[in-house]
Amino acid sequence: MEKDAFEYLNSLSNTAADKKVQVKDGKTFLIGDDVHPWHDDVTAKEAVEVHTLTAIIDYLKSGADERKHIMIHVVSPSEVCLYGPMNDYGERETLLRATLVQDWVMFNQFIDREELNIMLQAQFKDTPDKTAIIDFISHLKEDKDSSEVTDDGVTQTATVKTGVASVGRAKVPNPVVLKPYRTFTEIRQPVSQFVFRMAQGMRGAIFEADGGMWKNEAIEEIKEFLKANIPGKPTILG
């Protein structure tokens, strides 16, 4: 009775979706826009959601899942998926998904210099160029009656406060080398070149200037980290 009830309910759902199940030569097919082999779905309904690479390692070391031929796919610098073995129907079960949780870094747009200062201190690792930019924007002299910033298209020079009653000149070269937090914290954050610019109203911006090469570097770092910390020889794609 349970099997009959299941088949009846399944038939109703397929009919509602304008699909039907047909048996031919002892094999069951689901017919809709395309024809697919039909089978009971015994995979996990939802992947386990985590937010660190360490969680993937802990999961595999715990022995909680005894599946063999598990595959790890480094989808991007901010997402890694753990899959089970392929079944007879060419499907893989998603067991676990690690996604990066981080504050949004405001690249490629001009923002108030105070926001820029806070962003640099909170969301970038220390580099000499980070220090130079913070010093530059922190000492800009706000004077509506004078020209504060000169620009040759590459290097910007600004009037800065150097004492109680004196001013000097400071400049920041371009491109600048920075290390923003853009991938999982367990690995080394990629170093990239950026273009730093100032605009009227004491607004600054940091523009990405490496053509996205940092993404490939981060993916390789993730793969090496997982290989070094997971027993055996897991299949890791990226």
C-alpha positions in Angstrom: 0.0 0.0 0.0 2.8 2.4 0.8 4.4 1.8 -2.6 1.1 2.2 -4.4 0.4 5.4 -2.5 3.9 6.8 -3.4 3.5 6.0 -7.0 0.0 7.6 -7.1 1.3 10.8 -5.4 4.3 10.9 -7.7 2.0 10.5 -10.7 -0.2 13.4 -9.6 2.8 15.7 -9.1 4.2 14.9 -12.6 0.8 15.4 -14.2 0.6 18.8 -12.6 4.0 19.6 -14.0 2.9 18.4 -17.4 5.2 15.4 -17.2 4.5 11.6 -17.1 6.3 8.4 -16.2 6.6 5.7 -18.7 8.1 2.2 -18.4 9.9 0.7 -21.4 11.9 -2.5 -21.5 11.9 -2.6 -17.7 13.3 0.9 -17.4 11.4 3.9 -16.1 11.5 7.3 -17.8 10.3 10.7 -16.9 8.9 12.5 -20.0 8.5 16.2 -20.2 10.4 18.8 -22.2 13.1 16.1 -22.3 13.3 12.4 -21.5 15.2 11.4 -18.4 15.7 8.1 -16.6 13.4 8.2 -13.5 14.5 7.0 -10.1 13.9 7.5 -6.4 15.8 10.5 -5.1 17.9 9.3 -2.1 20.2 12.2 -2.0 20.4 14.8 0.7 17.7 17.4 0.4 20.0 20.2 1.4 23.8 20.6 1.6 25.3 21.5 4.9 26.1 25.2 4.9 29.4 26.3 6.5 31.6 29.4 6.2 35.2 28.3 6.6 37.6 25.9 4.9 38.4 24.4 8.3 34.8 23.2 8.5 35.3 21.1 5.3 38.4 19.6 6.8 36.7 18.8 10.1 33.8 17.2 8.3 36.0 14.9 6.3 38.2 14.0 9.3 35.2 13.3 11.6 34.1 10.2 9.7 30.6 11.5 9.6 30.3 10.5 6.0 31.8 7.2 4.8 31.3 7.9 1.1 34.3 7.2 -1.2 35.3 9.2 -4.2 34.3 12.4 -2.7 35.1 15.4 -4.9 35.9 19.0 -3.8 35.2 21.8 -6.3 36.7 25.2 -5.6 34.0 27.2 -7.4 35.5 30.6 -6.6 37.6 32.4 -4.0 34.4 32.6 -1.9 32.7 29.2 -2.5 33.8 25.6 -2.1 31.5 22.6 -2.6 31.9 19.0 -1.5 30.3 16.4 -3.7 29.5 12.7 -3.3 30.3 10.0 -5.9 28.4 10.0 -9.2 25.4 7.7 -9.3 24.2 5.5 -12.1 22.2 8.5 -13.5 25.2 10.9 -13.9 24.2 12.9 -10.8 26.3 14.1 -7.9 25.0 14.8 -4.4 26.1 18.1 -2.9 27.1 17.2 0.7 28.5 20.5 2.0 28.9 24.0 0.7 31.4 26.5 2.2 30.7 30.2 1.4 32.6 33.2 2.5 31.0 35.7 4.9 32.6 39.1 4.8 31.9 42.8 4.7 31.5 44.3 1.3 34.6 46.1 0.0 33.6 49.2 -1.9 35.9 49.0 -4.9 35.5 51.2 -8.1 33.4 53.9 -6.6 34.2 57.3 -4.9 33.4 57.5 -1.2 33.9 60.0 1.6 37.5 60.0 2.8 36.4 58.9 6.3 34.6 55.9 4.9 37.7 55.1 2.8 39.9 55.4 5.9 37.7 53.0 7.9 37.5 50.6 5.0 41.2 50.4 4.5 41.9 49.9 8.2 39.1 47.3 8.7 39.1 45.3 5.5 42.7 45.4 4.2 45.9 43.7 5.6 48.8 46.0 6.3 51.1 47.0 3.4 53.3 50.0 2.9 50.9 51.4 0.3 47.9 51.0 2.6 49.8 53.1 5.2 50.7 55.7 2.6 47.1 56.1 1.4 45.7 56.4 5.0 48.4 59.0 5.8 47.5 60.8 2.5 43.8 61.1 3.1 44.1 61.7 6.8 46.1 64.9 6.3 44.4 66.5 3.4 43.9 70.2 3.9 40.3 71.2 3.3 40.5 74.7 1.9 37.9 75.9 -0.6 40.0 78.9 -1.6 43.0 76.9 -2.8 43.8 74.0 -5.1 44.4 71.0 -2.8 45.1 68.3 -5.3 47.3 68.3 -8.4 47.0 65.4 -10.9 49.2 64.3 -13.8 47.0 61.3 -14.5 49.1 58.8 -12.6 50.4 60.4 -9.4 48.3 62.7 -7.3 49.9 65.3 -5.0 47.9 67.1 -2.3 48.4 69.9 0.2 48.6 68.3 3.6 49.0 69.6 7.2 52.5 69.3 8.5 52.3 71.4 11.6 50.1 73.9 13.5 50.6 76.6 11.0 52.4 75.2 8.0 51.5 73.0 5.1 53.5 70.6 2.9 53.0 68.5 -0.2 52.4 64.7 -0.2 51.9 62.3 -3.0 50.8 58.7 -3.5 52.1 56.8 -6.5 50.0 54.5 -8.7 49.4 51.7 -9.0 49.4 50.8 -5.3 49.8 47.3 -3.9 47.1 46.2 -1.4 45.8 43.1 0.3 42.1 43.3 0.9 40.2 40.5 2.6 38.6 38.8 -0.4 38.8 35.0 0.3 38.8 32.6 3.2 40.9 33.8 6.1 42.7 30.5 6.5 44.8 31.2 3.4 47.1 34.0 2.4 45.2 37.0 1.0 46.2 37.7 -2.6 48.2 40.8 -3.2 46.9 43.0 -6.1 47.6 46.2 -7.8 45.0 49.0 -7.5 44.6 52.5 -8.8 44.0 55.1 -6.1 42.2 58.3 -7.0 40.9 61.4 -5.3 38.0 63.6 -6.5 36.5 66.9 -5.5 34.8 67.0 -2.1 37.5 64.9 -0.4 36.2 61.7 -1.9 38.6 58.8 -2.8 38.3 55.5 -4.6 40.3 52.3 -5.1 40.0 50.7 -8.6 40.9 47.1 -9.3 43.8 46.9 -11.7 44.9 43.3 -12.0 42.3 42.0 -14.5 40.9 39.5 -11.9 44.2 37.5 -11.7 43.9 37.4 -7.9 40.9 35.0 -8.3 43.0 32.3 -9.9 45.7 32.8 -7.2 43.1 32.5 -4.4 41.7 29.3 -5.9 45.1 27.7 -6.1 45.8 28.7 -2.5 42.5 27.1 -1.4 43.4 23.9 -3.3 46.8 23.7 -1.7 45.5 24.4 1.8 42.9 21.6 1.5 45.4 19.1 0.0 47.8 19.8 2.9 45.1 19.3 5.6 42.9 16.5 4.3 44.1 12.9 4.7 44.6 10.8 1.5 44.6 12.2 -1.9 41.2 13.9 -2.4 40.1 15.0 -5.8 40.1 18.8 -5.8 39.1 20.8 -8.8 39.3 24.5 -9.3 
